[in-house]
């Protein structure tokens, strides 16, 4: 039996904790930690993750810069970039650039358990910049 995955969810939205229930419902054995972008770098330095589920558009930071930092400092860590977009940032544009800048998979919000499961599988088994759904600017 494989050891549980170490997953870090970086999202300033408290509803992100529902992801833990979604992961359980699809049978993913994982140690899941939630934090906002402020604590993400420190957490990754101390506890490297197998996979990061990263919200790109957050009020307190630039998720693209955080993505670049993760890929530079933790190249073995897989990243699933998620976003519903923002007032001035269309979702598809945000996710397109996240994929171009190193996200292993992009996952548009909102997503369901089946889409999350597919994104996890793609991130852990394929090369970089796979898309869980077509996203073009």
N, C-alpha and C positions, 0 to 999 in steps of 0.2 A: 504494500500500500504506500502510495506517495505521501510525503509529508504535506501538511496544509500549506497552501499558498500564503504568502505575506502580501496583503493588498493594502495600499494607502489610498484613501479617498480624500482628495483635496477639493473642497467645495465649501463656500461660505453659507450655503443654504441649509438650514437645519433639516429639511426634508430629505437631504442626501442620506441620512441614516436609514431610510427605508431600503436603501440598497443592500444592507446587511440581510434583511428579510428576503429580498429578491434572490440574493446569492444562496441563501439556505434553501429556498424553494426550488432552485434548479440543481441542488445537490453539490454545490461547490464547497469543498472543505477549505476554509480560509480563516486566517487571522486578519481581521479587518480593523484598521485604525482610521478615524476621521479627524481631519484638522482643516483649518483655513490656511491660506497661502502664507501667512506670517510664520506659522510653526513648521511648514513643510520642509524647508531646507535643513533646519536643525534636526527634525525627526529622521529624515533620510540619512543624514550624516551619522547618526547614532544607530539607527535600525534600517539598513537597506531593505527595500521592498522588491519582491519579484515583479509586481505590477502596480502601476499608479493609474487610478481613474481620476482624471484631471478636468475640472470645469475650466474652460478657457476664459469666459467672461465673468469676472467677479468684481464686486464693488471695491474690494481692498487691494487688488493687485492686477497685474498684467499676466494672464495665464500663458501667453506666448513666451514671455521672458522666463517664466518658471519652467515651461516645457524645454526650452533651450538649455537652461541650467541643469535640469534632470538628465537630459541626454548627454551633456558634456561631462558631468561629474559622476553619473551612474549609468554608463552606456549599456550595461546588461539589463537594466530595468526596462520592462515593457511599459508603454504608455498608451492608454485609451483616452483620447481627448473627447470630451463631451461639451455640448453647448446647445442652448436654445436661442442663442443670439442675444442682442441687446437692442436698446432703443435706436441706436445709430449703426449697429453692426449686424447685418443679416447673418443668420445662422450658417447658411451654406458658405458664405465668404470666410467666416471665422474658422470653420472646420476645414475648408480647403487649405488655408494657410497653415493650420495646425498639422495637417498631413504633409504638406510640403516641407515643414520645418522639423520633422522628426517623429511625430506621433505614429505609433505602430498601427493604430486603428482609430478612426473617427466614428463617433456615435452621436447622431442628432438626438436632442431632447425634444419632446418626451420619448422615452423608449419603454418597451415592455420586457418581460423576462426572457422571451425567446430572442429578442435582439441583443440583450445583454449577454446571454449565453453564447450567441454567435460571435460577438465582439471579443469575449474572453478567449474563446477557442482560436479565433483568428490571431489575436495578439500573442498567444502563447505558442502557436504552431507555424506561423508564416513569417515571411520577411517584413521589413518595414513598410509603412505607408499603405497598408491595406485599408479599404473602406467598408464599414458595416452597412453603409447605404450610400448611394451616389451623392456626392456633394461637389458642386461646381459653382464658382462665383458668378 
